[in-house]
Amino acid sequence: MRPETTPGATGPVEPPLRAPLPSLDHAAEHSVWDEPAGVAHAGAVAPSTEPVGAAERCSGCGYSLAGRTMADVCPECGLPIDLRRADYRAWLAIRERGVAPGASWAMTALIAAISGPLAITTALWGSAELGDTLGMLSLVGAAPVVEELAKVVVPLMVIETRPWLFRSRAQIVVACLASALVFASVENWLYLSVRIQNPSASLVLWRWTVCVVLHVGCTAIVSLGLCRVHRETFSRGVRPRIEAAGPYLIAAILIHAVYNAFAIVMHFTGAI
């Protein structure tokens, strides 16, 4: 076979090297993260009929792509061969396949371990910032908002930025409830050992029963909202809509605020 030549050329011209397939690194840096929810990126890059190399495999499932073109999708998992045409659903599927069940539960345990201490730190900071300004009103108006957000802030951030780390809604609930238990325990210790000297038996019983149930119950409500966000993300293949958890968070804050108001009345009347 004669080498390719061009008019006026003095020697053979080497055929151009085909660019490698876009990698997962390309997908990670791609603007799918910045697209409006539900808007696919498929139309942004025109499909190419360039053939795929015989040794190329799907970035999502590893299926052989021999005989395909860049305009095709993987016949096994449906992922676009050219990842520049992948939308959020495809990007999500790629990442989900990369997390094994055991690794997902290990990450859940780590999130649960971090959430409680971080919630306490956040709540203490919020109390210090708002306590002197709002006085008693902070216990009813500000404290419930700060505490309910603080207890779920880590699971919330994971769902918003790395939703594939949670493989089931049960993991979200476990992480949130563990955070609430740690938060309630540390708060009780602060109240009964630091803030209040020689607390009565009735106060100790109240804090280790009613207060714990309050924190765990309110956080359980918020966790249902986070589960809703997670479910919508995977079922619709769109970016997480954190606002979908709003009604659950508001309900938990209102319950917490009513409790705090009731506890203040009980304190000043000497009931506890």
PAZADO-659282 format. One line per 8 residues: number of its first residue (from 1); their letters; for each residue x, y, z of N, C-alpha, C, O. Coordinates in steps of 0.001 Angstrom, whole numbers. Layout:
N
NUM) A) X Y Z X Y Z X Y Z X Y Z; ...
//
This chain:
272
1) MRPETTPG) 854 -1184 0 0 0 0 898 1245 0 1859 1337 764; 553 2209 -887 1353 3417 -969 1039 4338 205 -120 4471 598; 2066 4972 766 1812 5923 1861 1053 7132 1343 1177 7481 169; 280 7765 2184 -483 8938 1801 453 10097 1515 1439 10311 2220; 122 10847 458 907 12029 118 -31 13182 -155 -1220 12978 -398; 483 14355 -118 -295 15542 -448 382 16245 -1603 1598 16139 -1763; -399 16979 -2431 212 17679 -3574 1335 18602 -3120 1184 19383 -2180; 2451 18492 -3806 3586 19338 -3492 4442 18824 -2357 5483 19411 -2064
9) ATGPVEPP) 4034 17738 -1706 4810 17208 -593 5968 16405 -1116 5862 15791 -2178; 7055 16391 -412 8253 15673 -835 8360 14301 -212 9246 13534 -590; 7514 13966 708 7602 12683 1379 6240 12221 1848 5262 12956 1709; 6151 11037 2394 4874 10506 2887 4365 11324 4063 5144 11872 4842; 3062 11395 4174 2416 12101 5281 1825 11080 6232 1036 10224 5831; 2204 11173 7468 1696 10241 8455 204 10507 8701 -197 11666 8796; -623 9461 8807 -2041 9668 9122 -2195 10281 10500 -1437 9948 11411; -3163 11173 10670 -3325 11821 11983 -3707 10822 13051 -4456 9877 12805
17) LRAPLPSL) -3183 11044 14231 -3512 10172 15351 -4906 10516 15861 -5247 11689 16018; -5716 9476 16122 -7053 9705 16647 -6959 10070 18125 -6242 9428 18892; -7682 11093 18503 -7670 11512 19901 -8273 10419 20761 -9225 9766 20333; -7756 10198 21954 -8320 9168 22832 -9734 9537 23256 -10136 10699 23195; -10470 8534 23681 -11823 8784 24168 -11791 9710 25373 -10880 9623 26196; -12775 10597 25487 -12852 11420 26700 -12900 10523 27928 -13612 9519 27949; -12152 10887 28931 -12030 10045 30115 -12993 10491 31206 -13702 11487 31062; -13004 9733 32304 -13808 10126 33454 -13327 11455 34023 -14110 12215 34593
25) DHAAEHSV) -12024 11731 33864 -11514 13018 34315 -12177 14152 33541 -12494 15203 34099; -12382 13920 32245 -13071 14924 31432 -14501 15112 31932 -14985 16238 32054; -15160 14008 32215 -16542 14098 32696 -16614 14810 34038 -17547 15569 34298; -15630 14564 34883 -15629 15184 36213 -15486 16696 36114 -16025 17433 36939; -14757 17154 35100 -14548 18588 34945 -15583 19227 34045 -15554 20434 33809; -16497 18417 33543 -17447 18909 32570 -18509 19766 33233 -18694 19720 34449; -19199 20542 32425 -20149 21516 32957 -21506 20928 33298 -22446 21682 33551; -21644 19600 33313 -22931 19035 33717 -23279 19466 35132 -24456 19546 35481
33) WDEPAGVA) -22267 19747 35953 -22542 20176 37328 -23214 21546 37340 -23928 21883 38285; -22986 22337 36290 -23509 23699 36264 -24792 23836 35456 -25333 24935 35332; -25284 22728 34905 -26497 22806 34100 -27728 22882 34981 -27722 22364 36098; -28788 23522 34493 -30062 23488 35231 -30552 22064 35367 -30299 21233 34495; -31255 21769 36458 -31755 20420 36692 -32619 19978 35533 -33479 20721 35059; -32377 18737 35076 -33212 18140 34051 -32794 18484 32631 -33374 17952 31684; -31796 19367 32446 -31375 19739 31106 -30202 18863 30712 -29138 18938 31326; -30382 18040 29705 -29329 17136 29258 -28291 17912 28463 -28589 18935 27847
41) HAGAVAPS) -27081 17408 28490 -25985 18066 27790 -25776 17463 26411 -24864 17871 25692; -26609 16495 26030 -26361 15734 24815 -26293 16618 23582 -25526 16326 22664; -27079 17698 23535 -27104 18514 22339 -25947 19481 22234 -25778 20110 21189; -25151 19623 23265 -24085 20606 23253 -22900 20167 22407 -22162 21016 21908; -22696 18866 22231 -21600 18338 21425 -22201 17526 20282 -22924 16558 20516; -21904 17917 19064 -22467 17218 17907 -21922 15801 17842 -20720 15601 18018; -22784 14803 17592 -22310 13417 17487 -21312 13277 16347 -21483 13872 15283; -20282 12497 16575 -19249 12253 15574 -19327 10803 15091 -19568 9886 15876
49) TEPVGAAE) -19118 10617 13782 -19128 9254 13219 -17744 8628 13259 -17516 7583 12650; -16830 9252 13965 -15471 8709 14064 -15510 7344 14720 -16132 7191 15771; -14865 6348 14133 -14902 4999 14714 -14123 4922 16031 -13181 5676 16274; -14548 4006 16844 -13895 3772 18124 -12856 2672 17942 -13089 1711 17209; -11730 2809 18595 -10688 1807 18487 -11139 445 18983 -12003 344 19855; -10551 -596 18422 -10959 -1961 18760 -10695 -2300 20220 -11349 -3180 20779; -9750 -1617 20837 -9394 -1934 22226 -10156 -1084 23234 -10018 -1292 24439; -10953 -139 22767 -11648 750 23685 -12794 33 24403 -13460 -830 23832
57) RCSGCGYS) -13005 407 25658 -14090 -157 26457 -14898 962 27097 -14410 2075 27290; -16139 640 27419 -17035 1629 28010 -16487 2122 29342 -16018 1329 30159; -16548 3428 29558 -16066 3997 30810 -16958 3651 31980 -16528 3695 33132; -18220 3302 31683 -19157 2997 32754 -19147 1557 33198 -19121 1275 34396; -19168 613 32219 -19304 -800 32579 -18184 -1685 32056 -18118 -2862 32410; -17301 -1145 31219 -16186 -1932 30711 -16501 -2769 29483 -15657 -3551 29045; -17692 -2626 28916 -18096 -3409 27740 -17255 -3005 26524 -16920 -1831 26367; -16912 -3976 25660 -16110 -3709 24478 -16889 -2826 23503 -18061 -3076 23224
65) LAGRTMAD) -16223 -1795 22991 -16851 -862 22057 -16348 -1048 20636 -16526 -167 19794; -15723 -2183 20361 -15202 -2452 19025 -16330 -2383 17999 -17408 -2937 18209; -16068 -1695 16887 -17052 -1577 15825 -18045 -446 16007 -18906 -243 15150; -17950 287 17087 -18876 1401 17344 -18257 2714 16871 -17078 2777 16523; -19074 3749 16868 -18593 5087 16558 -18807 5982 17779 -19494 5610 18731; -18211 7154 17727 -18328 8080 18847 -19760 8566 19044 -20102 9072 20113; -20604 8415 18010 -21995 8857 18114 -22874 7834 18820 -24006 8147 19189; -22366 6602 19016 -23158 5538 19607 -23169 5623 21135 -22464 6424 21750
73) VCPECGLP) -23986 4776 21703 -23987 4582 23150 -23584 3150 23430 -23676 2298 22546; -23141 2872 24637 -22756 1517 25013 -23981 605 24948 -25002 921 25561; -23914 -512 24227 -25078 -1399 24136 -25397 -2112 25440 -26478 -2680 25594; -24460 -2083 26376 -24666 -2778 27651 -25341 -1887 28701 -26291 -2308 29360; -24844 -656 28851 -25379 210 29911 -26010 1496 29400 -26615 2233 30179; -25881 1782 28104 -26517 2964 27540 -25750 4256 27732 -26259 5319 27379; -24547 4205 28276 -23745 5409 28480 -23197 5895 27136 -22674 5092 26364; -23309 7210 26841 -22715 7710 25597 -21224 7406 25543 -20506 7597 26524
81) IDLRRADY) -20767 6931 24386 -19348 6622 24246 -18517 7901 24380 -17466 7904 25022; -18993 8969 23778 -18352 10271 23934 -18926 10915 25195 -20053 11411 25184; -18156 10907 26276 -18661 11388 27554 -18963 12882 27542 -19574 13399 28477; -18543 13572 26497 -18915 14981 26399 -20414 15126 26124 -20971 16213 26279; -21058 14048 25722 -22504 14079 25460 -23295 13478 26621 -24507 13292 26514; -22624 13176 27721 -23306 12572 28868 -24021 13641 29685 -23474 14720 29916; -25248 13343 30123 -25981 14259 30987 -25765 13871 32446 -24957 12992 32748; -26483 14523 33339 -26271 14271 34771 -26609 12831 35138 -25935 12232 35975
89) RAWLAIRE) -27659 12263 34514 -28031 10877 34819 -26876 9927 34514 -26575 9029 35299; -26233 10135 33365 -25109 9266 32996 -23933 9465 33939 -23292 8500 34357; -23654 10711 34271 -22555 11010 35201 -22814 10370 36558 -21897 9841 37187; -24054 10421 37002 -24428 9830 38283 -24241 8313 38250 -23764 7714 39214; -24623 7702 37125 -24486 6248 36997 -23024 5824 37030 -22684 4794 37613; -22170 6610 36413 -20737 6293 36425 -20207 6276 37850 -19515 5343 38256; -20535 7305 38596 -20032 7406 39955 -20634 6335 40869 -19948 5803 41742; -21911 6024 40665 -22560 5027 41515 -21911 3666 41345 -21756 2928 42317
97) RGVAPGAS) -21527 3324 40118 -20886 2022 39881 -19522 1917 40554 -19030 816 40799; -18918 3049 40850 -17588 3038 41445 -17581 2885 42952 -16508 2861 43556; -18754 2779 43587 -18831 2658 45045 -19445 1309 45412 -20616 1064 45124; -18673 442 46038 -19166 -866 46471 -20046 -712 47708 -19897 256 48453; -20965 -1659 47937 -21838 -1562 49120 -21066 -1411 50430 -21429 -598 51280; -19990 -2206 50592 -19210 -2110 51824 -18586 -740 52002 -18586 -183 53099; -18050 -197 50906 -17443 1133 50975 -18492 2192 51274 -18218 3167 51975; -19694 1997 50742 -20771 2951 50995 -21161 2959 52467 -21370 4026 53045
105) WAMTALIA) -21262 1768 53088 -21604 1719 54511 -20467 2245 55376 -20709 2858 56416; -19226 2008 54952 -18090 2563 55685 -18132 4088 55640 -17843 4750 56636; -18492 4643 54485 -18615 6084 54370 -19767 6599 55230 -19676 7675 55820; -20857 5821 55297 -21989 6197 56147 -21563 6275 57606 -21942 7202 58321; -20770 5295 58048 -20280 5299 59425 -19398 6514 59681 -19472 7123 60749; -18568 6866 58714 -17705 8037 58861 -18536 9316 58941 -18264 10195 59758; -19547 9407 58088 -20420 10583 58095 -21139 10692 59433 -21252 11780 59997; -21627 9555 59940 -22319 9560 61237 -21383 9996 62355 -21788 10729 63257
113) AISGPLAI) -20124 9541 62298 -19157 9891 63346 -18790 11372 63310 -18537 11978 64351; -18762 11948 62117 -18394 13355 61982 -19560 14272 62317 -19366 15349 62882; -20781 13846 61969 -21946 14723 62048 -22220 15226 63461 -22452 16418 63659; -22196 14323 64451 -22520 14717 65819 -21601 15784 66378 -22081 16842 66786; -20272 15544 66413 -19353 16577 66926 -19437 17887 66155 -19368 18965 66746; -19589 17793 64814 -19697 19020 64028 -20980 19772 64371 -20989 21002 64413; -22067 19029 64618 -23333 19667 64990 -23189 20421 66306 -23688 21538 66440; -22509 19816 67278 -22291 20481 68567 -21477 21757 68377 -21817 22804 68927
121) TTALWGSA) -20400 21666 67595 -19563 22844 67345 -20358 23948 66676 -20251 25114 67055; -21155 23585 65682 -21962 24569 64964 -22992 25211 65873 -23192 26425 65830; -23655 24393 66707 -24689 24914 67605 -24078 25848 68650 -24650 26895 68954; -22918 25475 69201 -22266 26337 70183 -21854 27669 69575 -21998 28724 70193; -21340 27599 68351 -20960 28832 67659 -22186 29701 67405 -22149 30914 67615; -23286 29071 66946 -24504 29827 66699 -25063 30449 67956 -25550 31579 67931; -24996 29715 69063 -25494 30248 70331 -24651 31433 70792 -25173 32421 71308; -23346 31315 70597 -22464 32410 71005 -22713 33658 70166 -22635 34778 70671
129) ELGDTLGM) -23016 33461 68877 -23233 34589 67982 -24583 35263 68216 -24698 36484 68109; -25608 34463 68537 -26961 34998 68624 -27482 35187 70038 -28417 35955 70264; -26875 34485 70992 -27416 34501 72350 -27489 35881 72964 -28532 36265 73494; -26400 36638 72905 -26376 37961 73529 -27279 38945 72787 -27825 39875 73382; -27427 38726 71479 -28213 39657 70673 -29709 39465 70886 -30452 40434 71050; -30144 38211 70883 -31573 37927 70952 -32057 37567 72346 -33259 37584 72608; -31142 37246 73236 -31542 36888 74589 -32407 35641 74610 -32097 34646 73955; -33501 35702 75372 -34384 34557 75524 -35032 34148 74210 -35374 32982 74017
137) LSLVGAAP) -35203 35125 73291 -35820 34800 72007 -34982 33811 71202 -35511 33095 70352; -33668 33770 71469 -32819 32844 70717 -33174 31394 70999 -32994 30531 70140; -33679 31121 72199 -34043 29746 72549 -35244 29258 71747 -35373 28063 71480; -36122 30183 71362 -37321 29816 70616 -37168 30065 69119 -37639 29281 68295; -36494 31182 68775 -36393 31534 67366 -35140 31048 66675 -35218 30502 65574; -33978 31233 67296 -32719 30935 66625 -32206 29523 66898 -31774 28827 65979; -32255 29105 68158 -31680 27807 68525 -32271 26640 67733 -31509 25797 67261; -33603 26552 67564 -34146 25422 66788 -33634 25391 65354 -33373 24317 64813
145) VVEELAKV) -33490 26562 64734 -32995 26613 63358 -31554 26135 63293 -31204 25298 62461; -30714 26679 64185 -29293 26329 64184 -29103 24844 64478 -28336 24171 63791; -29793 24331 65490 -29574 22942 65904 -30097 21938 64877 -29434 20940 64597; -31275 22194 64315 -31823 21235 63343 -31007 21201 62063 -30862 20149 61440; -30477 22343 61672 -29588 22354 60510 -28250 21702 60838 -27698 20963 60022; -27730 21975 62029 -26410 21465 62407 -26385 19942 62443 -25393 19323 62060; -27474 19345 62903 -27492 17881 63057 -27471 17139 61728 -27071 15975 61680; -27894 17790 60652 -27953 17102 59354 -27052 17737 58308 -27122 17377 57133
153) VVPLMVIE) -26205 18678 58716 -25443 19424 57723 -24498 18526 56924 -24340 18730 55720; -23862 17532 57566 -22929 16670 56833 -23673 15754 55861 -23303 15716 54688; -24714 15003 56291 -25479 14222 55303 -26041 15088 54183 -26091 14659 53030; -26462 16300 54514 -27012 17206 53502 -25956 17575 52468 -26238 17583 51270; -24740 17880 52922 -23660 18236 52004 -23279 17053 51122 -22976 17227 49942; -23292 15839 51696 -22964 14648 50911 -24006 14427 49829 -23654 14138 48685; -25285 14559 50169 -26344 14352 49178 -26262 15395 48073 -26522 15091 46909; -25906 16611 48428 -25845 17676 47434 -24663 17527 46493 -24782 17838 45308
161) TRPWLFRS) -23531 17062 46986 -22312 17023 46180 -21877 15629 45764 -21253 15477 44714; -22190 14590 46566 -21774 13218 46272 -22924 12248 46581 -22763 11374 47433; -24066 12377 45921 -25231 11563 46293 -25012 10069 46135 -25697 9279 46785; -24073 9661 45287 -23836 8231 45060 -23186 7541 46260 -23144 6311 46303; -22685 8289 47219 -22077 7662 48392 -23120 6969 49260 -22797 6029 49987; -24368 7425 49189 -25470 6744 49868 -26164 5831 48859 -26734 6307 47878; -26116 4533 49099 -26752 3594 48179 -28206 3311 48549 -28953 2756 47743; -28606 3682 49741 -29992 3474 50159 -30405 4591 51100 -29567 5248 51716
169) RAQIVVAC) -31730 4795 51201 -32240 5815 52102 -32008 5442 53559 -31920 6319 54419; -31909 4135 53845 -31651 3711 55219 -30336 4277 55728 -30225 4605 56909; -29350 4396 54871 -28062 4943 55278 -28187 6412 55671 -27530 6866 56607; -29024 7145 54960 -29241 8554 55293 -29867 8675 56671 -29439 9496 57483; -30882 7859 56937 -31569 7892 58230 -30605 7527 59350 -30586 8182 60392; -29800 6477 59140 -28841 6044 60155 -27851 7167 60475 -27592 7454 61644; -27303 7798 59439 -26331 8871 59658 -26956 10031 60414 -26328 10594 61311; -28191 10399 60062 -28855 11530 60718 -29187 11211 62177 -28966 12040 63060
177) LASALVFA) -29718 10015 62430 -30096 9663 63800 -28872 9518 64698 -28917 9890 65871; -27778 8982 64158 -26549 8895 64942 -26065 10286 65329 -25621 10509 66455; -26155 11218 64387 -25774 12596 64679 -26644 13179 65781 -26143 13865 66671; -27957 12906 65726 -28881 13434 66733 -28593 12859 68114 -28659 13576 69112; -28274 11569 68175 -27975 10941 69467 -26712 11523 70094 -26673 11797 71293; -25684 11709 69274 -24443 12299 69788 -24704 13731 70246 -24232 14156 71301; -25458 14463 69439 -25766 15848 69782 -26517 15925 71108 -26158 16716 71980; -27560 15105 71264 -28362 15116 72490 -27526 14722 73700 -27673 15305 74775
185) SVENWLYL) -26653 13740 73532 -25824 13279 74653 -24856 14357 75115 -24725 14615 76311; -24181 14982 74161 -23221 16028 74517 -23946 17236 75107 -23464 17838 76066; -25095 17593 74544 -25857 18716 75080 -26301 18437 76519 -26234 19319 77374; -26755 17205 76781 -27148 16851 78145 -25973 16948 79108 -26116 17440 80227; -24828 16484 78674 -23637 16572 79535 -23298 18027 79848 -22971 18359 80987; -23376 18905 78828 -23083 20315 79041 -24065 20951 80029 -23671 21719 80906; -25349 20618 79870 -26361 21187 80755 -26224 20674 82184 -26276 21450 83138; -26048 19362 82323 -26097 18751 83646 -24772 18775 84391 -24747 18613 85611
193) SVRIQNPS) -23680 18974 83682 -22377 18956 84344 -21658 20299 84327 -20802 20553 85174; -21995 21154 83380 -21277 22419 83241 -22172 23611 83585 -21817 24439 84424; -23313 23691 82943 -24170 24867 83122 -24971 24833 84429 -25188 25869 85058; -25398 23657 84823 -26255 23548 86008 -25507 22772 87094 -25064 21646 86869; -25374 23372 88248 -24708 22715 89364 -25750 21944 90191 -26799 22480 90548; -25441 20693 90483 -26325 19831 91283 -27755 19793 90734 -28688 20192 91430; -27938 19328 89517 -29283 19264 88937 -30146 18270 89703 -29647 17289 90255; -31444 18539 89727 -32371 17650 90420 -32555 16363 89636 -32265 16293 88442
201) ASLVLWRW) -33042 15351 90334 -33268 14057 89679 -34306 14184 88578 -34189 13538 87537; -35321 15011 88799 -36365 15179 87786 -35815 15832 86525 -36220 15485 85416; -34879 16792 86696 -34278 17442 85532 -33405 16464 84752 -33432 16442 83522; -32629 15653 85477 -31787 14643 84812 -32658 13677 84018 -32355 13366 82866; -33732 13206 84626 -34633 12285 83940 -35260 12948 82718 -35382 12330 81661; -35657 14213 82873 -36282 14945 81773 -35325 15064 80589 -35708 14831 79443; -34099 15422 80877 -33161 15650 79778 -32783 14349 79080 -32595 14339 77863; -32669 13249 79828 -32273 11997 79189 -33438 11231 78581 -33229 10174 77985
209) TVCVVLHV) -34622 11721 78713 -35779 11085 78075 -36416 12035 77065 -36318 11827 75856; -37067 13074 77571 -37806 13982 76691 -36888 14700 75707 -37197 14781 74519; -35771 15216 76189 -34868 15969 75307 -34254 15079 74226 -34127 15487 73071; -33878 13870 74613 -33303 12947 73629 -34338 12583 72576 -34036 12560 71382; -35564 12297 73020 -36633 11972 72074 -36898 13151 71139 -37132 12964 69945; -36860 14365 71690 -37074 15549 70856 -36036 15641 69751 -36383 15788 68580; -34765 15554 70118 -33698 15701 69123 -33753 14588 68081 -33655 14849 66882; -33908 13368 68534 -33935 12242 67598 -35184 12317 66720 -35115 12067 65517
217) GCTAIVSL) -36323 12660 67321 -37558 12732 66551 -37533 13817 65498 -37938 13586 64358; -37056 15017 65867 -36984 16106 64895 -36011 15780 63762 -36285 16063 62595; -34881 15185 64116 -33910 14820 63084 -34456 13713 62187 -34158 13679 60993; -35247 12815 62751 -35866 11768 61927 -36777 12389 60871 -36833 11918 59735; -37484 13438 61249 -38354 14131 60283 -37520 14744 59159 -37852 14606 57982; -36440 15418 59531 -35586 16033 58511 -34956 14967 57623 -34804 15174 56419; -34587 13825 58208 -33965 12757 57410 -34911 12247 56331 -34465 11833 55261; -36219 12273 56603 -37187 11877 55574 -37145 12850 54399 -37303 12451 53245
225) GLCRVHRE) -36930 14132 54705 -36786 15104 53634 -35530 14864 52813 -35553 14995 51590; -34433 14513 53478 -33203 14201 52746 -33369 12950 51895 -32824 12860 50795; -34127 11983 52411 -34416 10773 51628 -35199 11129 50367 -34974 10555 49302; -36109 12073 50499 -36885 12512 49335 -35978 13124 48279 -36123 12843 47089; -35035 13966 48718 -34088 14570 47787 -33276 13492 47080 -33099 13533 45863; -32786 12535 47847 -31964 11448 47297 -32766 10613 46305 -32267 10262 45236; -34006 10296 46659 -34853 9482 45781 -35128 10199 44459 -35059 9583 43395; -35439 11493 44520 -35711 12255 43303 -34466 12338 42422 -34557 12276 41196
233) TFSRGVRP) -33314 12478 43054 -32073 12592 42292 -31840 11369 41422 -31493 11493 40248; -32031 10186 41997 -31755 8961 41253 -32912 8559 40345 -32675 8016 39266; -34130 8806 40740 -35268 8402 39905 -35418 9301 38691 -35817 8831 37625; -35104 10600 38830 -35249 11538 37733 -33939 11824 37025 -33932 12399 35937; -32830 11428 37635 -31532 11664 37007 -31176 13127 36903 -30621 13565 35895; -31495 13901 37953 -31207 15336 37952 -30387 15693 39184 -30253 14902 40117; -29849 16891 39163 -29081 17356 40315 -29979 17407 41545 -31178 17655 41415; -29425 17176 42745 -30234 17185 43967 -30947 18525 44171 -30341 19592 44075
241) RIEAAGPY) -32247 18440 44453 -33037 19640 44779 -33167 19715 46297 -34088 19141 46878; -32251 20416 46926 -32242 20489 48384 -33524 21113 48911 -33954 20803 50022; -34139 21991 48124 -35365 22641 48584 -36504 21654 48795 -37481 21980 49470; -36398 20441 48225 -37438 19435 48429 -37511 18995 49886 -38544 18492 50327; -36430 19180 50635 -36415 18827 52054 -36912 19967 52929 -37017 19809 54145; -37218 21103 52333 -37627 22278 53087 -38815 22068 54012 -38728 22422 55187; -39936 21500 53529 -41093 21312 54414 -40783 20447 55629 -41319 20694 56710; -39936 19449 55476 -39578 18574 56592 -38726 19338 57606 -38912 19202 58815
249) LIAAILIH) -37796 20138 57103 -36946 20928 57990 -37776 21956 58754 -37573 22155 59952; -38702 22601 58069 -39552 23601 58728 -40397 22947 59818 -40555 23505 60903; -40942 21759 59528 -41746 21056 60530 -40915 20737 61771 -41383 20916 62895; -39685 20267 61569 -38820 19936 62702 -38473 21182 63504 -38448 21143 64734; -38207 22282 62820 -37874 23533 63517 -39055 24021 64343 -38871 24467 65476; -40260 23945 63798 -41451 24393 64532 -41692 23537 65773 -42007 24058 66842; -41541 22213 65623 -41713 21330 66777 -40687 21655 67858 -41012 21712 69045; -39458 21866 67433 -38379 22191 68372 -38658 23530 69064 -38436 23667 70267
257) AVYNAFAI) -39141 24510 68307 -39420 25820 68879 -40553 25749 69907 -40481 26380 70961; -41588 24984 69598 -42703 24821 70541 -42214 24148 71821 -42593 24540 72925; -41372 23135 71661 -40811 22461 72840 -40005 23430 73702 -40157 23459 74923; -39133 24233 73047 -38313 25176 73807 -39169 26180 74570 -38873 26517 75717; -40233 26654 73924 -41133 27586 74609 -41801 26916 75806 -41939 27520 76870; -42210 25671 75624 -42823 24906 76716 -41824 24682 77847 -42172 24802 79022; -40572 24354 77488 -39537 24110 78503 -39239 25379 79303 -38987 25313 80507; -39268 26525 78637 -39039 27792 79354 -40126 28026 80382 -39848 28408 81519
265) VMHFTGAI) -41371 27795 79976 -42494 27951 80909 -42351 26996 82072 -42550 27380 83225; -42000 25727 81773 -41824 24727 82832 -40711 25127 83784 -40806 24887 84988; -39663 25731 83257 -38527 26133 84103 -38922 27258 85054 -38627 27199 86247; -39573 28258 84539 -39920 29415 85376 -41050 29121 86367 -41184 29802 87384; -41849 28118 86070 -42895 27725 87024 -42394 26716 88037 -43123 26341 88955; -41144 26270 87876 -40560 25321 88817 -40981 23899 88612 -40747 23060 89482; -41605 23588 87471 -42059 22227 87215 -40878 21298 86953 -40950 20108 87259; -39802 21821 86396 -38583 21021 86143 -37369 21794 86633 -36242 21312 86521
//
